[in-house]
Amino acid sequence: MHIQDIPPKPESDHPLPVFTVKEVPFRFEGDSDFPIRKARVGDVEGMLHLINGFAASNLMLPRGPRHLFENIRDFVVATDDSEENHSGPLVIACGALHVLWQEMGEIRSLAIHPSYQNKGLGRKLVDFMKKEAVQLGINRLYTFTMAEDFFKMMGFQPKEKEDLPAKLWDECSRCPKYFKCDETGMVLHLDR
């Protein structure tokens, strides 16, 4: 996959493409195999592949390289260090904690490579971002998702869109799904 300046835009008259990813031999021997850390610029290509693969199937919003580079400090990744690609270990999962306002943040772009799903990586990424949010002084986390059940297991509660803070609506107004949103808004109150 080559880094593009603009994320792929599905044709409106054609069905969305099926998400395909590079096949990788999978091995799962425990948590230590998949370190979670803050993202680095060398992770952007792998993150683009994950995020835009799911976006092509209309499961999340697409992101371009400019967005990822400019917001790299928001992102965390999980890697499989046994699988090297041309820029280093294979990025198998990613997510972002975006600070919206005082005491308020949003979890975005949570994506797990299909070969590594149902192994607890999503939970580990969200837990990592929750700890980071507490350290930053954030006491409310929001997300917009199509994976409502997963976020409920993580303690998030669904909210009606009109019950969400105005700052979230400002973010929503720039979203390509603004007039036809199919995501659920959810909130989690963090203990300090």
URUR-V240544 format. One record per residue. N is the residue number from 0. RES is the residue in one small letter. PHI is phi as a letter, one per 20 degrees, with the letter a starting at -180 (999 if undefined). BURIAL is # if it has 9 or more other C-alpha atoms within 8 Angstrom, else .. Layout:
N&RES&PHI&BURIAL  N&RES&PHI&BURIAL
This chain:
0&m&999&.  1&h&e&.  2&i&f&.  3&q&d&.  4&d&f&.  5&i&c&.  6&p&f&#  7&p&f&.  8&k&d&.  9&p&f&.  10&e&f&.  11&s&f&.  12&d&e&.  13&h&d&.  14&p&f&.  15&l&f&#  16&p&f&.  17&v&f&.  18&f&f&.  19&t&c&.  20&v&c&#  21&k&f&.  22&e&f&.  23&v&c&.  24&p&f&.  25&f&d&.  26&r&b&.  27&f&c&.  28&e&d&.  29&g&q&.  30&d&f&.  31&s&f&.  32&d&f&#  33&f&c&#  34&p&f&#  35&i&d&#  36&r&b&.  37&k&f&.  38&a&f&#  39&r&c&.  40&v&g&.  41&g&f&.  42&d&e&#  43&v&g&#  44&e&f&#  45&g&f&#  46&m&f&#  47&l&g&#  48&h&f&#  49&l&f&#  50&i&f&#  51&n&f&#  52&g&f&#  53&f&f&#  54&a&f&#  55&a&f&#  56&s&e&#  57&n&m&.  58&l&e&.  59&m&a&#  60&l&f&#  61&p&f&#  62&r&c&#  63&g&e&#  64&p&f&#  65&r&g&.  66&h&g&.  67&l&f&#  68&f&f&#  69&e&f&.  70&n&d&.  71&i&g&#  72&r&f&.  73&d&f&.  74&f&e&#  75&v&c&#  76&v&c&#  77&a&d&#  78&t&c&#  79&d&d&#  80&d&f&#  81&s&e&.  82&e&d&.  83&e&e&#  84&n&d&.  85&h&f&.  86&s&d&.  87&g&p&.  88&p&g&#  89&l&f&#  90&v&f&#  91&i&d&#  92&a&a&#  93&c&b&#  94&g&a&#  95&a&c&#  96&l&d&#  97&h&d&#  98&v&f&.  99&l&e&#  100&w&a&.  101&q&g&.  102&e&m&.  103&m&c&#  104&g&c&#  105&e&c&#  106&i&e&#  107&r&c&#  108&s&l&#  109&l&f&#  110&a&c&#  111&i&c&#  112&h&g&#  113&p&g&.  114&s&f&.  115&y&d&#  116&q&f&#  117&n&m&.  118&k&c&.  119&g&n&.  120&l&f&#  121&g&f&#  122&r&f&.  123&k&f&#  124&l&f&#  125&v&f&#  126&d&g&.  127&f&g&#  128&m&f&#  129&k&f&#  130&k&f&.  131&e&f&.  132&a&f&#  133&v&f&#  134&q&f&.  135&l&e&.  136&g&n&.  137&i&e&#  138&n&d&#  139&r&c&#  140&l&d&#  141&y&d&#  142&t&b&#  143&f&d&#  144&t&b&#  145&m&d&#  146&a&d&.  147&e&g&#  148&d&f&.  149&f&f&.  150&f&f&#  151&k&f&#  152&m&f&.  153&m&e&.  154&g&n&.  155&f&f&#  156&q&d&#  157&p&f&#  158&k&c&#  159&e&f&.  160&k&g&.  161&e&f&.  162&d&e&.  163&l&e&#  164&p&f&.  165&a&g&.  166&k&g&.  167&l&f&#  168&w&f&#  169&d&f&.  170&e&f&.  171&c&f&.  172&s&f&.  173&r&e&.  174&c&e&.  175&p&f&.  176&k&e&.  177&y&g&#  178&f&e&.  179&k&b&.  180&c&f&.  181&d&d&.  182&e&d&.  183&t&d&#  184&g&e&#  185&m&c&#  186&v&c&#  187&l&c&#  188&h&e&.  189&l&e&#  190&d&e&.  191&r&d&.
